[in-house]
């Protein structure tokens, strides 16, 4: 075989896995686009909030902390705030408890974010355990690590066919065909498509569209030190970005794998929910875009060997948690692929395994 491991997908999942595996064998990453992280990874909200998500996701994110805090320049302080109307107290309390945010007064909140509307905002909670992720620095750091250990990363290489052979796989692309002992499916929204090409049973992943709008800093405010702000129940969120503000309706619209774009009506509805909670109207958009957050049927990532083919490995369903869980998820993948013991609890490893869909 040409390679021990061929990884399909050059987002954060595939590239971080390549970095972890490169010392254990010959590794090739195949990315369909001209650049890495073109789809979901390149459209991330880029926040490290390790208590955000279901329990297995939180376990991966917390296990990634040492890597993040040890990587020079990858994290920068951001903080997180949840705001709610009077009638949304139950949603507010669930979010604040789940992510360990402390309630603060509206007056204290307005000292941090002056545009909060005192007529509509009734509940506020705040935490400092959230950081911006320099996603490009993280991705390129993993890519350099992978290449330094001999891994190859090939862009403009969409997979056109996959053939099962006696000792592995033959993967065809416009740039040639490549043999692999093990095939790693890190294709994001396309993971079930890749599985079908390989003759492996699809697990039922669903890409969910999420739209984003970039707006000028409200009222000309300096937003650089504002926290990321969530509406209770994640009905919208806003995050400072290079002197402007990103606002998302936080929708989850079932989609098909494609190069996603924002829905104007959904954006308008989300911006209206944001505007209801602030004193400054949205007068224009600087830009808008969308990404696909791909989830398994139980919304937990899938990391492990396929139940029907021991040479097919799933690294899929990261949803909106791909960057913040990547260091631990990639380490788990490498441990499983090389037969090493994982530092994660056995129950967490089992909760991520494809075996749960057998």
URQUIWO-V731158 format. One record per pair of residues at least 24 apart in sequence whose C-alpha atoms are under 8 Angstrom apart, sorted by the first residue. I is the first residue (numbers start at 1). J is the second residue. D is the distance in whole Angstrom. If there is no record, write none. Layout:
I:J:D ; I:J:D
This chain:
1:167:8 ; 1:168:8 ; 1:179:5 ; 1:180:6 ; 1:181:6 ; 2:26:8 ; 2:178:6 ; 2:179:5 ; 2:180:6 ; 3:27:6 ; 3:28:7 ; 3:178:8 ; 3:179:6 ; 3:180:5 ; 3:181:6 ; 4:180:5 ; 4:181:5 ; 4:182:6 ; 5:180:6 ; 5:181:6 ; 5:182:5 ; 5:183:6 ; 5:184:7 ; 6:30:7 ; 6:179:8 ; 6:180:6 ; 6:181:8 ; 6:182:7 ; 6:183:5 ; 6:184:6 ; 7:183:6 ; 7:184:5 ; 7:185:6 ; 7:186:7 ; 8:159:8 ; 8:183:8 ; 8:184:6 ; 8:185:5 ; 8:186:5 ; 8:187:6 ; 9:185:7 ; 9:186:5 ; 9:187:4 ; 9:188:7 ; 10:36:5 ; 10:37:6 ; 10:153:8 ; 10:186:8 ; 10:187:8 ; 11:36:6 ; 11:37:4 ; 11:38:7 ; 11:39:8 ; 11:40:8 ; 11:41:6 ; 11:42:8 ; 11:186:8 ; 11:187:8 ; 11:188:8 ; 12:37:7 ; 12:41:6 ; 12:139:6 ; 12:322:7 ; 12:323:6 ; 12:326:7 ; 13:186:6 ; 13:315:7 ; 13:316:8 ; 13:322:7 ; 13:323:8 ; 13:326:6 ; 13:329:8 ; 13:330:7 ; 14:186:5 ; 14:187:8 ; 14:315:8 ; 15:139:7 ; 15:142:6 ; 15:143:6 ; 15:146:8 ; 16:139:7 ; 16:142:5 ; 16:143:7 ; 16:146:8 ; 16:326:7 ; 16:327:7 ; 16:330:6 ; 17:330:5 ; 17:331:7 ; 17:333:7 ; 17:334:7 ; 18:142:8 ; 18:143:8 ; 18:146:6 ; 18:151:7 ; 19:142:5 ; 19:143:7 ; 19:144:8 ; 19:145:5 ; 19:146:4 ; 19:147:8 ; 19:149:8 ; 19:151:8 ; 20:146:7 ; 20:330:7 ; 20:331:6 ; 20:334:6 ; 21:146:8 ; 21:334:6 ; 22:146:6 ; 22:147:8 ; 22:149:6 ; 22:150:6 ; 22:151:5 ; 23:149:6 ; 23:150:8 ; 24:338:7 ; 26:150:7 ; 26:151:6 ; 27:150:8 ; 27:151:5 ; 27:152:6 ; 28:151:6 ; 28:152:5 ; 28:153:6 ; 28:154:7 ; 29:151:8 ; 29:152:6 ; 29:153:5 ; 29:154:6 ; 30:153:6 ; 30:154:5 ; 30:155:6 ; 30:157:6 ; 30:158:7 ; 30:159:8 ; 31:153:8 ; 31:154:6 ; 31:155:5 ; 31:156:6 ; 31:157:5 ; 31:158:6 ; 32:155:6 ; 32:156:5 ; 32:157:5 ; 32:158:4 ; 32:159:7 ; 33:155:6 ; 33:156:5 ; 33:157:7 ; 33:158:7 ; 34:155:5 ; 34:156:5 ; 35:155:6 ; 35:156:8 ; 36:155:7 ; 39:259:7 ; 39:260:8 ; 39:291:7 ; 39:292:7 ; 40:188:7 ; 40:291:5 ; 40:292:6 ; 40:293:7 ; 41:322:7 ; 41:323:7 ; 43:289:8 ; 43:290:7 ; 43:291:6 ; 44:291:8 ; 44:320:7 ; 44:323:8 ; 46:132:6 ; 46:133:5 ; 46:134:7 ; 46:135:6 ; 46:323:7 ; 46:324:8 ; 47:130:7 ; 47:131:6 ; 47:132:5 ; 47:133:6 ; 47:324:7 ; 48:75:8 ; 48:130:6 ; 48:131:5 ; 48:132:6 ; 48:133:6 ; 48:323:8 ; 48:324:5 ; 49:129:7 ; 49:130:5 ; 49:131:7 ; 49:324:7 ; 50:130:8 ; 50:324:7 ; 51:98:7 ; 51:99:5 ; 51:100:8 ; 52:98:8 ; 52:99:6 ; 53:321:8 ; 54:300:7 ; 56:300:7 ; 56:348:6 ; 56:351:7 ; 56:352:7 ; 57:300:7 ; 57:301:7 ; 57:321:7 ; 57:325:7 ; 59:348:7 ; 60:325:5 ; 60:326:8 ; 60:328:5 ; 60:329:6 ; 61:324:6 ; 61:325:4 ; 61:326:8 ; 61:328:7 ; 62:325:8 ; 63:325:8 ; 63:327:8 ; 63:328:6 ; 63:344:8 ; 64:324:7 ; 64:325:6 ; 64:326:7 ; 64:327:5 ; 64:328:5 ; 67:327:7 ; 68:327:8 ; 73:134:8 ; 73:137:8 ; 74:133:6 ; 74:134:5 ; 74:135:7 ; 74:137:6 ; 74:138:6 ; 75:131:6 ; 75:132:6 ; 75:133:5 ; 75:134:6 ; 76:131:5 ; 76:132:5 ; 76:133:7 ; 77:128:8 ; 77:130:7 ; 77:131:5 ; 77:132:6 ; 78:128:7 ; 78:130:6 ; 78:131:5 ; 78:132:6 ; 78:225:7 ; 78:226:7 ; 78:227:5 ; 78:228:7 ; 79:126:7 ; 79:127:6 ; 79:128:4 ; 79:129:6 ; 79:130:5 ; 79:131:6 ; 79:226:8 ; 79:227:5 ; 79:228:6 ; 80:126:6 ; 80:127:5 ; 80:128:6 ; 80:129:7 ; 80:130:6 ; 80:227:5 ; 80:228:5 ; 80:229:6 ; 80:230:8 ; 81:124:7 ; 81:125:6 ; 81:126:4 ; 81:127:7 ; 81:227:6 ; 81:228:6 ; 81:229:5 ; 81:230:6 ; 82:123:8 ; 82:124:6 ; 82:125:5 ; 82:126:7 ; 82:229:6 ; 82:230:5 ; 82:231:6 ; 82:232:6 ; 83:121:6 ; 83:122:8 ; 83:123:6 ; 83:124:5 ; 83:125:7 ; 83:229:7 ; 83:230:6 ; 83:231:5 ; 83:232:6 ; 84:121:6 ; 84:122:6 ; 84:123:5 ; 84:124:7 ; 84:231:6 ; 84:232:5 ; 85:120:6 ; 85:121:5 ; 85:122:5 ; 85:123:6 ; 86:120:8 ; 86:121:7 ; 86:122:5 ; 86:123:7 ; 88:232:7 ; 89:123:7 ; 91:232:6 ; 91:233:5 ; 92:123:7 ; 92:232:5 ; 92:233:7 ; 95:232:7 ; 95:233:7 ; 96:125:6 ; 100:127:7 ; 101:125:5 ; 101:126:5 ; 101:127:5 ; 102:126:5 ; 102:127:6 ; 112:226:6 ; 113:226:6 ; 115:218:8 ; 115:278:5 ; 115:279:5 ; 115:280:6 ; 116:277:6 ; 116:278:4 ; 116:279:6 ; 117:276:8 ; 117:277:5 ; 117:278:4 ; 117:279:5 ; 120:276:7 ; 120:277:6 ; 121:277:6 ; 135:323:7 ; 161:197:6 ; 161:198:8 ; 162:197:6 ; 162:198:5 ; 163:198:6 ; 164:198:7 ; 168:311:7 ; 181:311:7 ; 182:311:5 ; 182:312:6 ; 182:313:7 ; 183:311:6 ; 183:312:5 ; 183:313:6 ; 184:312:6 ; 184:313:5 ; 184:314:6 ; 184:315:7 ; 185:312:7 ; 185:313:6 ; 185:314:5 ; 185:315:6 ; 185:316:7 ; 186:314:7 ; 186:315:5 ; 186:316:6 ; 187:316:7 ; 188:294:7 ; 188:316:6 ; 188:317:7 ; 188:318:8 ; 189:256:8 ; 189:257:5 ; 189:258:8 ; 189:292:7 ; 189:293:7 ; 189:294:6 ; 190:257:6 ; 191:316:7 ; 200:308:7 ; 200:309:7 ; 201:308:8 ; 203:296:7 ; 203:297:8 ; 203:357:7 ; 204:296:6 ; 204:297:6 ; 205:294:7 ; 205:295:5 ; 205:296:4 ; 205:297:6 ; 205:317:7 ; 206:254:7 ; 206:255:7 ; 206:256:8 ; 206:294:5 ; 206:295:5 ; 206:296:6 ; 206:297:8 ; 207:254:6 ; 207:255:5 ; 207:256:6 ; 207:257:7 ; 207:292:5 ; 207:293:6 ; 207:294:4 ; 207:295:6 ; 208:252:5 ; 208:253:5 ; 208:254:5 ; 208:255:6 ; 208:292:5 ; 208:293:5 ; 208:294:6 ; 208:295:8 ; 209:251:7 ; 209:252:5 ; 209:253:5 ; 209:254:6 ; 209:255:6 ; 209:260:7 ; 209:290:7 ; 209:291:6 ; 209:292:5 ; 209:293:6 ; 210:248:8 ; 210:249:8 ; 210:250:6 ; 210:251:5 ; 210:252:6 ; 210:253:7 ; 210:262:7 ; 210:290:5 ; 210:291:5 ; 210:292:6 ; 210:293:7 ; 211:248:6 ; 211:249:7 ; 211:250:7 ; 211:251:7 ; 211:261:7 ; 211:262:5 ; 211:263:7 ; 211:266:8 ; 211:267:7 ; 211:288:7 ; 211:289:6 ; 211:290:4 ; 211:291:7 ; 212:246:7 ; 212:247:6 ; 212:248:5 ; 212:249:7 ; 212:262:7 ; 212:267:7 ; 212:288:5 ; 212:289:5 ; 212:290:6 ; 213:246:6 ; 213:247:5 ; 213:248:6 ; 213:267:7 ; 213:285:6 ; 213:286:7 ; 213:287:6 ; 213:288:4 ; 213:289:7 ; 214:244:7 ; 214:245:6 ; 214:246:4 ; 214:247:6 ; 214:285:6 ; 214:286:5 ; 214:287:5 ; 214:288:6 ; 215:244:6 ; 215:245:5 ; 215:246:6 ; 215:247:7 ; 215:282:7 ; 215:284:6 ; 215:285:5 ; 215:286:5 ; 215:287:7 ; 216:243:8 ; 216:244:5 ; 216:245:6 ; 216:284:8 ; 216:285:7 ; 216:286:7 ; 217:243:6 ; 217:244:5 ; 217:245:6 ; 218:245:8 ; 218:280:6 ; 218:281:8 ; 218:282:8 ; 219:280:6 ; 231:274:8 ; 235:270:8 ; 235:273:8 ; 236:270:6 ; 236:273:7 ; 236:274:7 ; 237:274:8 ; 238:274:8 ; 247:271:7 ; 247:274:8 ; 249:273:8 ; 255:292:8 ; 257:292:8 ; 259:291:8 ; 260:289:8 ; 260:290:6 ; 260:291:6 ; 260:292:7 ; 261:289:5 ; 261:290:5 ; 261:291:7 ; 262:288:6 ; 262:289:5 ; 262:290:5 ; 293:318:8 ; 293:319:4 ; 293:320:5 ; 294:318:7 ; 294:319:5 ; 294:320:8 ; 295:319:5 ; 300:351:8 ; 300:352:7 ; 301:352:6 ; 302:352:5 ; 302:353:6 ; 302:354:6 ; 303:329:8 ; 303:332:8 ; 303:333:6 ; 303:352:5 ; 303:353:5 ; 303:354:7 ; 304:333:7 ; 304:336:7 ; 304:352:7 ; 304:353:5 ; 304:354:6 ; 305:353:8 ; 305:354:7 ; 306:354:6 ; 306:355:8 ; 307:354:7 ; 307:355:6 ; 307:358:7 ; 314:354:8
